[in-house]
């Protein structure tokens, strides 16, 4: 009997692989650098110091490719307006060394390679480089231990693995990263994990001893340039949109997911298209994830970024989340809201804008606005106050580089808020989430937040980071009630209010004040010693007294992104 092949088994990856097979043009191509806030800040502060948009990449969407980063760094090497201090020069050399295979500068090799063959380059345990094939292999290790007040289990983590990257024929870039971890979380992270049933950023987990978690992490992608201006990436990873610490479009908080991404950069425009398959829900046995074919959902995202003059960049995005594959959403240029209306579907559509303005060299203003639903008379409160259909997320922030004329003292201030029921949906598996965690802000919705970050590099190898956070949010008193903060709940069920009278913080009001101080010293290339202290205080209407804790931690990390518990 002849087997039937149905369209529902096709995924965007088949389309991208087909393009790869028919593409024969030669373009230099590198893999992407995983998004790390500390690493990317070192890159982007150079652009802000220049006071204008750089011609190499659009900072509104991350991550960036290694060859493009190297080209940008090469352009700064002899710019005294940017490379002002010993720390600036150290960062330039460090970043260039990390992407040395694409740099036109003379990047020095290791002075004393290990056993003459290993670590011939400071950042590579082993490597091979030629015109036909380029490969870099390094270990990944993270070891931390700490103590937290009123926590019977001391927080700790052990992670080990391998990271590998390279290219073939200078046309195809590839990257893979995998680690296995055992971890005891600080109390608030454990509470978050238990509530969602998923480890933030990791997803599936197994029990480790009595209070710990064990999980396996794996990232990977292949990227290739199909024309001079169009590049394709097929991967299992995360993405981040915007200039801020948080994002209301798509962030790096949830579990990695499979996607196909097209990047088209022409003149002043950069078009980013993502088609993704995500995990809609998880099966549990005795309170932990278990085997099964988890339900899937599908996500389409389009962002057009463009420069307005030399100092302003604006971005417009549209996205749709659906529980079924729909080939109408594979068009990279069509307005997805119009398509969704023509099909008569209840699919989840988000629209919005983001932008940045280089006010002066060293000072940048930025912001985002993401719209979930719009009714004119309710948005402007003509028919009444606090409409449930008035759903949006908004952000405003600034970055001040070399603040108060102090070299390598950088300040960032950011405000975020999302109204109740934003990112929720009335149809199963269409909420703005992946693997039971929000796809944007860790708090979901129904919150207001201020974040302040002070970064200082007093010595070339020493980075100090002080992050302060204030959050006001409304929580649900029980699983049946829905005040609009939990993105996994159905927006039509369990709501105690009617159409009007909804406001940020409704429900069980919570206020969180948190500060995190971290000192990182780079002993060797990408090998850090970290010391951190976190103070967290939560007050809530259902608490008899405030909950306060101090968390101290000491860690060694090697090619590992510093964990962030600011939520």
C-alpha positions as CSV (number, residue, x, y, z in Angstrom):
1,X,0.0,0.0,0.0
2,X,1.3,3.4,-0.9
3,X,1.9,5.6,2.1
4,X,0.5,9.1,2.2
5,X,2.7,12.0,3.2
6,X,0.8,14.8,4.9
7,X,1.9,18.4,5.2
8,X,1.7,18.3,9.0
9,X,4.9,16.4,9.1
10,X,6.8,19.2,7.2
11,X,8.7,21.7,9.3
12,X,10.6,24.8,8.3
13,X,13.9,23.0,8.8
14,X,13.2,21.0,5.6
15,X,12.8,24.3,3.7
16,X,16.1,25.6,5.1
17,X,18.0,22.4,4.3
18,X,16.7,22.5,0.8
19,X,18.1,26.0,0.4
20,X,21.4,24.7,1.7
21,X,21.6,22.0,-0.9
22,X,21.1,24.3,-3.8
23,X,23.3,27.1,-2.5
24,X,26.8,27.0,-4.1
25,X,28.0,30.6,-3.6
26,X,31.0,31.2,-1.3
27,X,30.7,33.6,1.6
28,X,32.6,33.8,4.8
29,X,30.5,32.3,7.5
30,X,30.9,31.9,11.3
31,X,28.9,30.4,14.1
32,X,26.9,32.5,16.6
33,X,28.1,33.5,20.0
34,X,25.6,32.3,22.6
35,X,23.9,35.2,24.3
36,X,25.7,36.2,27.5
37,X,24.8,39.6,29.0
38,X,28.3,40.2,30.4
39,X,30.0,39.3,27.1
40,X,27.5,41.2,24.9
41,X,27.7,44.3,27.1
42,X,31.5,44.5,26.4
43,X,30.7,44.6,22.7
44,X,27.7,47.0,22.7
45,X,29.3,49.6,25.0
46,X,31.8,50.3,22.2
47,X,28.9,51.2,19.9
48,X,27.4,53.5,22.5
49,X,30.8,55.2,23.0
50,X,30.9,55.9,19.3
51,X,27.6,57.5,19.6
52,X,26.1,56.1,16.4
53,X,24.8,52.9,14.9
54,X,27.5,50.5,13.7
55,X,27.4,49.2,10.1
56,X,28.1,45.5,11.1
57,X,25.1,44.3,13.1
58,X,21.8,45.4,14.5
59,X,21.9,45.3,18.3
60,X,18.1,45.0,18.4
61,X,18.3,41.2,17.9
62,X,20.8,38.8,19.4
63,X,22.9,36.6,19.2
64,X,25.6,37.8,16.7
65,X,27.9,35.9,14.4
66,X,31.6,35.5,15.2
67,X,32.9,36.8,11.9
68,X,30.7,39.9,12.2
69,X,31.9,40.6,15.7
70,X,35.5,40.2,14.6
71,X,35.0,42.7,11.8
72,X,33.5,45.2,14.2
73,X,36.3,44.8,16.7
74,X,38.9,45.2,14.0
75,X,37.3,48.5,13.1
76,X,37.9,49.8,16.7
77,X,41.5,48.8,17.1
78,X,42.9,52.2,16.3
79,X,40.0,54.4,17.5
80,X,41.2,56.4,20.6
81,X,37.7,57.7,21.2
82,X,36.6,54.1,22.1
83,X,39.7,52.3,23.3
84,X,40.5,54.8,26.1
85,X,41.7,52.7,29.1
86,X,43.7,49.6,29.8
87,X,40.5,47.8,30.5
88,X,39.1,48.8,27.1
89,X,42.2,47.5,25.4
90,X,42.0,44.3,27.5
91,X,38.4,43.7,26.5
92,X,39.2,44.3,22.8
93,X,42.0,41.8,22.9
94,X,39.9,39.3,24.8
95,X,37.0,39.5,22.4
96,X,39.3,39.4,19.4
97,X,41.1,36.4,20.8
98,X,37.7,34.7,21.4
99,X,37.0,35.1,17.6
100,X,40.5,35.0,16.3
101,X,39.9,32.9,13.2
102,X,38.0,35.8,11.6
103,X,40.1,38.7,12.7
104,X,42.4,40.6,10.3
105,X,44.5,41.7,13.2
106,X,47.6,39.9,14.4
107,X,46.1,37.9,17.3
108,X,48.9,36.3,19.4
109,X,49.1,32.6,20.1
110,X,49.7,31.2,23.6
111,X,53.2,31.7,24.9
112,X,53.4,28.3,26.6
113,X,51.0,25.7,24.9
114,X,50.2,22.7,27.1
115,X,52.1,19.6,25.9
116,X,53.0,21.8,22.8
117,X,49.7,20.7,21.1
118,X,47.0,21.9,23.5
119,X,46.0,25.5,24.1
120,X,48.0,26.8,21.2
121,X,45.4,29.5,21.4
122,X,44.3,30.8,24.8
123,X,40.6,30.2,24.2
124,X,40.8,26.7,22.5
125,X,41.7,23.4,24.2
126,X,42.4,22.1,20.7
127,X,41.8,23.5,17.2
128,X,42.4,23.0,13.6
129,X,42.2,25.8,11.0
130,X,42.4,25.7,7.2
131,X,40.5,27.0,4.3
132,X,38.5,23.8,4.0
133,X,37.8,23.1,7.7
134,X,37.9,25.0,11.0
135,X,37.1,23.5,14.4
136,X,37.6,24.6,18.0
137,X,37.0,22.4,21.0
138,X,37.0,23.4,24.7
139,X,35.8,22.1,28.1
140,X,32.8,23.5,30.0
141,X,33.0,23.5,33.8
142,X,31.0,25.2,36.5
143,X,31.5,24.5,40.2
144,X,29.8,26.6,42.8
145,X,29.0,26.5,46.5
146,X,27.1,28.8,48.8
147,X,25.0,29.4,51.8
148,X,21.5,31.0,52.2
149,X,19.8,32.0,55.4
150,X,16.9,29.8,56.5
151,X,17.7,27.2,53.8
152,X,18.5,23.8,55.1
153,X,20.2,22.8,51.8
154,X,23.2,24.9,50.8
155,X,22.9,26.0,47.2
156,X,25.5,24.5,44.9
157,X,26.0,23.4,41.3
158,X,28.3,21.1,39.3
159,X,28.2,21.3,35.5
160,X,30.6,19.8,33.1
161,X,30.5,19.4,29.3
162,X,32.0,20.4,26.0
163,X,31.6,23.3,23.5
164,X,32.6,22.9,19.9
165,X,32.4,25.3,17.0
166,X,33.8,25.7,13.5
167,X,33.1,26.1,9.8
168,X,33.3,24.0,6.6
169,X,34.7,25.5,3.4
170,X,34.2,29.0,5.0
171,X,30.6,28.6,3.9
172,X,28.8,26.8,6.7
173,X,29.2,27.6,10.4
174,X,28.3,25.1,13.1
175,X,28.1,25.1,16.9
176,X,27.3,22.6,19.6
177,X,27.3,22.8,23.4
178,X,26.3,20.2,25.9
179,X,26.6,19.9,29.7
180,X,25.2,17.7,32.5
181,X,24.4,19.4,35.8
182,X,23.4,18.6,39.4
183,X,22.2,21.7,41.3
184,X,20.7,22.9,44.5
185,X,18.9,26.2,43.9
186,X,18.5,29.2,46.2
187,X,15.0,29.2,47.8
188,X,13.2,31.6,45.4
189,X,14.5,29.8,42.3
190,X,13.4,26.4,43.8
191,X,9.9,27.9,44.5
192,X,9.7,29.2,40.9
193,X,10.8,25.8,39.6
194,X,8.2,23.9,41.7
195,X,5.4,26.3,40.7
196,X,6.1,26.0,36.9
197,X,7.3,22.4,37.0
198,X,10.3,23.4,34.9
199,X,13.8,24.6,35.5
200,X,14.1,28.1,34.1
201,X,16.2,28.0,30.9
202,X,16.5,24.2,31.0
203,X,13.1,22.5,31.0
204,X,13.2,18.8,31.7
205,X,14.8,17.7,34.9
206,X,15.2,14.7,37.2
207,X,15.3,14.5,41.0
208,X,18.8,14.8,42.6
209,X,19.0,13.6,46.1
210,X,16.1,15.1,48.1
211,X,16.1,18.8,47.2
212,X,18.2,18.9,44.0
213,X,17.8,18.8,40.3
214,X,19.7,17.0,37.6
215,X,19.4,17.9,33.9
216,X,21.1,17.7,30.6
217,X,21.6,20.9,28.5
218,X,22.2,20.8,24.7
219,X,22.4,23.7,22.2
220,X,23.4,23.5,18.5
221,X,23.0,25.2,15.2
222,X,24.2,25.3,11.6
223,X,24.3,28.6,9.7
224,X,25.1,29.4,6.1
225,X,25.1,32.5,3.8
226,X,22.9,31.9,0.8
227,X,23.5,35.3,-0.9
228,X,25.6,38.3,0.0
229,X,22.8,39.7,2.1
230,X,20.7,36.7,3.2
231,X,21.8,34.2,5.9
232,X,20.0,31.2,7.3
233,X,20.4,29.6,10.7
234,X,18.9,26.2,11.7
235,X,19.3,25.5,15.4
236,X,18.1,24.5,18.8
237,X,18.8,27.5,21.0
238,X,17.4,30.8,22.4
239,X,17.0,34.3,20.9
240,X,16.7,37.7,22.4
241,X,15.1,40.9,20.9
242,X,15.6,44.4,22.1
243,X,18.2,46.6,23.9
244,X,17.1,45.9,27.4
245,X,17.9,43.6,30.3
246,X,14.4,42.2,29.7
247,X,12.4,41.7,26.5
248,X,8.7,41.7,25.7
249,X,9.2,40.2,22.3
250,X,11.3,37.1,22.8
251,X,13.9,36.4,25.5
252,X,16.5,33.9,26.6
253,X,14.6,32.9,29.8
254,X,12.7,29.8,28.5
255,X,14.0,26.4,27.4
256,X,15.9,26.2,24.1
257,X,13.7,25.4,21.1
258,X,14.1,24.3,17.5
259,X,13.9,27.1,14.9
260,X,14.8,28.3,11.5
261,X,16.0,31.9,11.2
262,X,16.5,34.0,8.1
263,X,18.5,37.2,8.5
264,X,18.4,39.7,5.6
265,X,20.6,42.8,5.9
266,X,20.3,45.3,3.0
267,X,21.3,49.0,3.2
268,X,19.8,50.4,6.5
269,X,17.4,47.5,7.0
270,X,17.6,44.2,8.7
271,X,14.8,41.7,8.5
272,X,14.8,38.8,10.9
273,X,12.3,35.9,10.4
274,X,12.0,32.9,12.8
275,X,9.8,29.8,12.5
276,X,9.9,27.7,15.5
277,X,8.5,24.5,17.1
278,X,8.1,24.7,20.9
279,X,6.9,22.5,23.7
280,X,3.3,23.4,24.7
281,X,3.0,21.3,27.9
282,X,4.6,18.5,29.8
283,X,3.5,15.2,31.3
284,X,4.2,14.6,35.0
285,X,4.4,11.5,37.3
286,X,4.6,12.1,41.0
287,X,5.3,15.8,40.5
288,X,8.2,15.5,38.0
289,X,8.5,15.3,34.2
290,X,8.0,11.9,32.8
291,X,8.2,10.2,29.3
292,X,5.6,10.9,26.7
293,X,5.1,12.6,23.4
294,X,4.7,16.2,24.7
295,X,2.2,18.4,22.8
296,X,3.9,20.9,20.5
297,X,3.0,24.4,19.3
298,X,4.4,26.6,16.6
299,X,5.7,30.1,16.6
300,X,6.4,32.6,13.8
301,X,8.3,35.9,14.5
302,X,9.2,38.7,12.1
303,X,11.1,41.8,13.0
304,X,12.2,44.7,10.7
305,X,14.9,46.9,12.1
306,X,16.1,50.0,10.3
307,X,18.4,52.9,11.0
308,X,17.0,56.4,11.0
309,X,20.0,58.6,10.4
310,X,23.2,57.7,12.3
311,X,21.8,57.8,15.9
312,X,18.4,56.1,15.8
313,X,17.3,52.5,15.2
314,X,13.7,51.4,15.1
315,X,12.2,47.9,15.0
316,X,8.8,46.7,14.2
317,X,7.8,43.1,15.1
318,X,4.8,40.8,14.6
319,X,4.5,37.3,16.0
320,X,1.9,34.5,16.1
321,X,1.6,31.4,18.3
322,X,-0.5,28.6,17.1
323,X,-1.2,25.0,18.1
324,X,-1.1,23.8,14.5
325,X,1.3,24.2,11.7
326,X,0.0,26.8,9.3
327,X,1.9,27.4,6.1
328,X,0.3,30.9,5.7
329,X,2.6,32.0,8.5
330,X,5.7,31.0,6.6
331,X,5.5,34.2,4.4
332,X,8.3,36.4,5.7
333,X,6.8,39.7,4.5
334,X,3.0,39.4,4.9
335,X,1.2,41.0,7.9
336,X,0.5,38.0,10.1
337,X,-2.4,39.8,11.9
338,X,-4.2,40.1,8.5
339,X,-3.5,36.5,7.7
340,X,-4.8,35.3,11.1
341,X,-8.1,37.3,10.5
342,X,-8.5,36.0,7.0
343,X,-8.2,32.4,8.3
344,X,-10.7,33.0,11.1
345,X,-8.3,31.4,13.6
346,X,-8.0,32.3,17.3
347,X,-4.2,32.1,17.0
348,X,-2.2,34.3,19.4
349,X,-0.9,37.4,17.6
350,X,1.5,40.0,19.1
351,X,2.5,43.3,17.5
352,X,5.0,46.0,18.7
353,X,7.9,48.3,18.3
354,X,11.3,48.8,19.8
355,X,14.0,51.4,19.4
356,X,17.1,53.1,20.6
357,X,18.5,56.6,20.4
358,X,22.2,57.5,20.7
359,X,21.6,60.8,22.5
360,X,25.4,61.5,22.7
361,X,28.5,59.4,22.7
362,X,28.2,57.3,25.9
363,X,24.4,57.8,26.4
364,X,21.7,55.6,24.9
365,X,17.9,55.6,25.4
366,X,15.9,52.6,24.5
367,X,12.4,51.1,24.8
368,X,9.9,48.5,23.7
369,X,6.1,48.2,23.4
370,X,4.4,44.9,22.8
371,X,0.6,44.9,22.1
372,X,-1.5,41.8,22.8
373,X,-5.0,43.1,22.1
374,X,-6.3,46.5,21.1
375,X,-9.8,48.0,21.4
376,X,-9.6,51.8,20.8
377,X,-12.3,52.8,23.3
378,X,-11.0,50.5,26.0
379,X,-7.3,51.2,25.4
380,X,-7.9,54.9,25.9
381,X,-10.4,54.2,28.7
382,X,-13.3,55.9,27.0
383,X,-15.8,53.1,27.8
384,X,-14.3,52.4,31.3
385,X,-11.1,51.9,33.3
386,X,-8.9,48.8,33.4
387,X,-10.3,46.8,30.5
388,X,-9.3,43.1,30.5
389,X,-8.6,43.5,26.8
390,X,-6.2,46.4,27.4
391,X,-3.1,44.0,27.3
392,X,0.4,45.2,26.6
393,X,4.0,45.2,27.9
394,X,6.1,48.3,27.9
395,X,9.8,49.1,28.6
396,X,11.9,52.2,28.9
397,X,15.6,52.4,29.7
398,X,18.9,54.1,29.4
399,X,22.6,53.1,29.3
400,X,25.3,55.5,30.4
401,X,28.8,54.4,29.5
402,X,31.8,55.7,31.4
403,X,29.4,57.4,33.8
404,X,30.5,60.6,35.5
405,X,33.7,60.4,33.3
406,X,34.9,57.4,35.2
407,X,36.5,54.9,32.9
408,X,34.6,51.6,32.6
409,X,31.9,52.6,35.0
410,X,28.6,51.8,33.1
411,X,25.1,52.4,34.4
412,X,21.8,51.0,33.2
413,X,18.3,51.8,34.4
414,X,15.2,50.1,33.1
415,X,11.5,50.1,33.8
416,X,9.2,47.3,32.7
417,X,5.5,46.6,33.1
418,X,2.9,44.2,31.7
419,X,-0.9,44.5,32.3
420,X,-2.9,41.6,33.6
421,X,-3.8,38.8,31.2
422,X,-1.1,39.9,28.7
423,X,0.5,36.8,27.0
424,X,-2.4,34.5,28.2
425,X,-4.8,32.9,25.6
426,X,-8.2,31.3,25.6
427,X,-7.1,28.4,23.4
428,X,-5.0,25.6,24.8
429,X,-1.3,25.7,23.8
430,X,-1.3,29.2,22.5
431,X,0.0,31.2,25.4
432,X,3.3,33.0,25.0
433,X,5.3,30.3,26.7
434,X,7.6,27.4,26.0
435,X,8.1,24.3,28.2
436,X,5.9,25.9,30.9
437,X,8.0,29.0,31.3
438,X,7.3,32.5,29.9
439,X,8.8,33.3,26.5
440,X,9.4,36.9,27.5
441,X,9.7,38.3,31.1
442,X,10.2,35.7,33.9
443,X,7.3,37.3,35.9
444,X,4.8,36.8,33.0
445,X,2.3,39.6,33.4
446,X,0.4,41.7,36.0
447,X,3.6,43.3,37.3
448,X,5.7,46.5,37.4
449,X,9.5,46.5,37.7
450,X,12.5,48.7,38.0
451,X,16.0,47.3,37.3
452,X,19.3,49.2,37.9
453,X,22.7,47.8,36.9
454,X,26.1,49.2,37.8
455,X,29.1,47.6,36.0
456,X,32.6,48.6,36.9
457,X,36.0,47.3,35.6
458,X,38.6,48.8,37.9
459,X,41.3,46.3,36.7
460,X,41.5,44.7,33.2
461,X,40.7,41.2,34.6
462,X,38.2,42.3,37.3
463,X,34.5,42.9,36.6
464,X,32.2,44.2,39.3
465,X,28.4,44.0,38.8
466,X,25.7,45.4,41.2
467,X,22.1,44.7,40.0
468,X,19.2,46.1,42.0
469,X,15.5,45.1,41.3
470,X,12.1,46.1,42.6
471,X,9.0,44.3,41.5
472,X,5.3,44.8,42.3
473,X,3.1,41.9,41.1
474,X,-0.2,40.2,41.7
475,X,-0.3,36.5,42.4
476,X,-3.1,33.9,42.5
477,X,-4.3,32.7,45.9
478,X,-5.0,29.2,44.5
479,X,-4.7,27.2,41.2
480,X,-8.4,27.9,40.3
481,X,-8.1,31.7,40.4
482,X,-6.6,33.8,37.6
483,X,-5.6,37.4,38.3
484,X,-3.7,37.6,35.0
485,X,-0.1,37.0,35.9
486,X,0.4,33.3,35.1
487,X,0.8,33.0,31.3
488,X,-0.1,29.3,31.4
489,X,-3.7,29.9,32.5
490,X,-6.7,30.4,30.3
491,X,-7.6,34.1,30.2
492,X,-11.4,33.3,30.2
493,X,-11.3,31.0,33.2
494,X,-11.0,31.8,36.9
495,X,-11.0,35.6,36.6
496,X,-12.6,37.3,39.7
497,X,-13.2,40.5,37.7
498,X,-15.4,41.5,34.8
499,X,-14.3,43.3,31.7
500,X,-13.3,46.5,33.5
501,X,-11.6,47.2,36.8
502,X,-8.3,45.3,36.2
503,X,-5.1,46.9,37.3
504,X,-1.4,45.9,37.8
505,X,-0.9,44.2,41.1
506,X,-4.4,42.8,41.5
507,X,-4.7,39.6,43.3
508,X,-2.4,38.8,46.2
509,X,-0.1,41.8,46.1
510,X,3.7,41.0,46.3
511,X,6.6,43.3,46.5
512,X,10.2,42.1,46.0
513,X,13.4,44.0,46.6
514,X,16.5,42.3,45.5
515,X,20.2,43.2,45.1
516,X,22.9,41.1,43.6
517,X,26.6,41.9,43.8
518,X,29.1,39.9,41.7
519,X,32.8,40.1,41.4
520,X,34.4,38.1,38.5
521,X,38.1,37.7,38.1
522,X,39.5,36.2,34.8
523,X,42.4,34.0,35.7
524,X,42.8,32.6,32.2
525,X,40.9,33.1,29.0
526,X,37.3,32.4,29.8
527,X,38.2,30.9,33.2
528,X,36.6,33.0,36.0
529,X,36.5,33.0,39.7
530,X,33.2,34.5,40.9
531,X,32.1,35.8,44.3
532,X,28.5,36.9,44.7
533,X,26.1,38.1,47.4
534,X,22.3,38.3,46.9
535,X,19.9,40.0,49.3
536,X,16.2,39.3,48.6
537,X,13.2,40.6,50.6
538,X,9.5,39.8,49.7
539,X,6.4,41.2,51.3
540,X,3.0,39.9,50.4
541,X,-0.6,40.2,51.6
542,X,-0.6,36.5,52.5
543,X,2.6,36.7,54.6
544,X,2.5,37.5,58.3
545,X,6.0,39.0,58.1
546,X,8.4,39.8,55.3
547,X,10.6,37.0,53.9
548,X,14.2,38.0,53.7
549,X,17.3,36.0,52.8
550,X,21.0,36.5,52.2
551,X,22.7,34.2,49.7
552,X,26.5,34.0,49.5
553,X,28.2,32.1,46.7
554,X,31.7,31.3,45.4
555,X,32.2,29.7,42.0
556,X,34.7,28.6,39.3
557,X,33.5,28.7,35.7
558,X,35.2,27.8,32.5
559,X,33.4,28.6,29.2
560,X,30.2,28.8,31.2
561,X,27.7,31.7,31.3
562,X,27.3,33.2,34.8
563,X,23.9,32.2,36.2
564,X,21.3,35.0,36.7
565,X,18.8,34.6,39.5
566,X,17.2,38.1,39.2
567,X,13.6,37.1,39.1
